[in-house]
Amino acid sequence: MRLNCGDTVPKSCSYTVVTDEGEVIGKVFMNEGETFPPTQVSGCHYEMD
């Protein structure tokens, strides 16, 4: 599931930060109901672990 900054976190868990090329550049733990923050690298998105 691809999630972007500004989206609401669907489930409390760790999310992987992924570039458009599929490279993993980080992980972040988010709580359900929070809003995904902007990524440090433009064009990245979040994926549920």
FINUKE-933399 format. One line per 10 residues: number of its first residue (from 1); for each residue x, y, z of N, C-alpha, C, O, CB. Coordinates in steps of 0.001 Angstrom, whole numbers, plus 500000, padded with zeros to 6 digits. Atoms other than C-alpha are relative to their C-alpha. Glycine has a CB too. Example, Ala and Ser with C-alpha at 12.3 -4.5 7.8 and 13.67 -1.06 7.14 Angstrom:
BEGIN
1> 500890:498810:500000:512300:495500:507800:500900:501200:500000:501936:501181:500665:499008:500027:501246 ~ 499180:498810:499940:513670:498940:507140:499230:501090:500730:499739:502198:500899:500414:500462:498585 $
END
This chain:
BEGIN
1> 500846:498829:500000:500000:500000:500000:500900:501245:500000:501729:501418:500893:499033:499992:501228 ~ 499202:498772:500135:501530:503307:498889:499273:501149:500702:498113:501435:500406:500254:500345:498490 ~ 500563:498881:499251:500932:506223:501265:500902:501215:499831:502123:501084:499743:499834:499642:501505 ~ 499248:498770:500250:501984:509838:500800:499896:500957:501183:499037:500800:502051:499495:500684:498724 ~ 500078:498996:498942:502688:512791:503063:498629:500667:499921:498102:500905:498835:501154:501059:499873 ~ 501339:499429:499930:499420:514321:504204:498906:498972:500152:497796:499312:500562:499739:500805:498792 ~ 500981:501072:499814:497636:510944:504214:499865:499690:501491:500796:499912:502265:500413:498720:499206 ~ 500226:500424:498625:496113:509698:507472:500537:498586:500187:500311:497713:499350:498494:500067:500360 ~ 499413:501308:499694:497947:506757:509065:498870:499011:500300:498080:499243:501215:500997:500096:501210 ~ 501100:500936:499820:495628:503718:508777:500166:499036:501185:499180:498509:501700:499831:499211:498752 $
11> 499739:501000:498957:497305:501527:511433:501302:500363:500711:502263:500779:500063:500080:498552:499393 ~ 498774:499744:499244:499874:501994:514220:501016:498909:499704:500803:497745:500044:499710:500078:501519 ~ 498933:500943:500310:503065:500338:512981:501172:500748:499378:501138:501971:499239:499495:498885:499052 ~ 498855:499410:500692:506414:500933:511296:499692:500102:498514:499074:499211:497931:501286:499163:500236 ~ 500169:499777:501427:506375:502354:507782:501370:500235:499391:502226:500883:499992:499047:501198:499721 ~ 498748:499856:500722:509198:502202:505254:499888:501202:499067:498865:501400:498411:500344:498704:499209 ~ 499940:498871:500928:510213:505336:503342:500704:499495:498743:501832:499008:498815:500754:501251:500633 ~ 499531:500587:501251:510722:504359:499685:500056:501067:498905:499151:501894:498793:499085:498831:499570 ~ 499888:499084:501136:511959:506320:496647:499146:499475:498846:498684:498334:498885:501489:500165:499558 ~ 500761:500430:501179:510137:506188:493296:500681:498834:499283:500027:498074:498569:499821:501171:499032 $
21> 499253:501106:500615:512883:503776:492155:499943:498727:500842:500495:497703:500440:501453:500405:499786 ~ 500144:501175:499153:512021:501374:495012:501079:499842:501053:501109:498826:501748:499978:498796:499160 ~ 498926:500078:499001:515068:502122:497202:499464:500402:501378:498829:501445:501529:501195:500913:499594 ~ 500400:499704:498622:514400:501974:500960:501016:500964:500595:502217:500693:500597:499896:498691:500861 ~ 499072:499026:499430:515849:505050:502635:499748:500273:501478:500459:501075:502082:499916:501288:499234 ~ 500246:499800:498580:514357:504875:506124:498746:499306:500469:497994:498723:499688:499909:501460:500306 ~ 501201:500555:499364:511700:503707:508540:499527:500986:501046:500318:501742:501610:500277:498596:500638 ~ 500579:499119:498997:509359:505559:510841:498815:499278:500636:498058:498590:499951:499563:501369:499374 ~ 501170:500561:499323:506847:504438:513481:498950:501089:500078:499235:502206:500510:500358:499454:501429 ~ 501105:499044:499976:503488:506161:513169:498809:499380:500722:498600:498167:500674:499605:500430:498560 $
31> 501198:500444:499295:500324:505945:515263:498758:500250:499153:498673:501243:498431:499875:500715:501355 ~ 501249:499891:500742:496879:505395:513773:499368:501372:500212:499292:501861:501340:499026:498892:500423 ~ 500674:498711:499927:495122:508671:512971:500923:501197:499810:500450:502305:499556:499311:500120:501307 ~ 499066:498904:500238:498304:510755:512665:500058:500279:498498:499509:499528:497691:501418:499663:500562 ~ 499812:499636:501402:499219:512479:509408:501451:499756:499619:502360:500172:500337:499603:501483:499744 ~ 498631:500232:500452:502266:511324:507438:500678:501335:499711:500116:502178:499012:500021:499095:498744 ~ 499275:498754:500251:504882:514101:507435:500674:499968:498628:500776:498910:498006:501048:500245:501101 ~ 499224:499990:501249:506789:515239:504346:501266:499156:500171:501843:499116:501258:500368:501460:499586 ~ 498764:500772:499959:509715:512963:503505:501186:500935:499800:501032:502032:499263:499993:498885:498924 ~ 498806:499170:500123:513271:514299:503611:500507:500072:498567:501256:500981:498208:501092:499473:500901 $
41> 499594:500036:501404:513767:513363:499953:498743:500134:499143:497772:499404:499339:500782:498675:499661 ~ 501140:499766:500869:511390:514654:497290:499656:498744:499184:500546:498030:498722:500286:501179:499066 ~ 500436:501114:500831:509315:512031:495476:499895:498671:500724:499602:497654:500095:500923:499851:498868 ~ 500100:501264:499248:509343:509418:498266:498578:499794:500487:497768:500722:500499:500982:499988:501199 ~ 501290:500350:499421:506344:507647:499730:500225:499012:501141:501345:498554:501367:499045:499401:498924 ~ 499956:500940:498875:505543:505399:502706:499325:498693:499597:498363:498682:498830:499312:500604:501261 ~ 500631:501306:500183:504764:501688:502654:499932:499292:501350:500869:499353:502146:500782:499137:498956 ~ 500184:500732:498750:503391:499577:505495:500933:498788:500022:501036:498064:499031:498518:499558:500171 ~ 499115:501173:499877:505886:496972:506764:499200:498727:500118:499775:497645:500229:500924:500140:501209 $
END
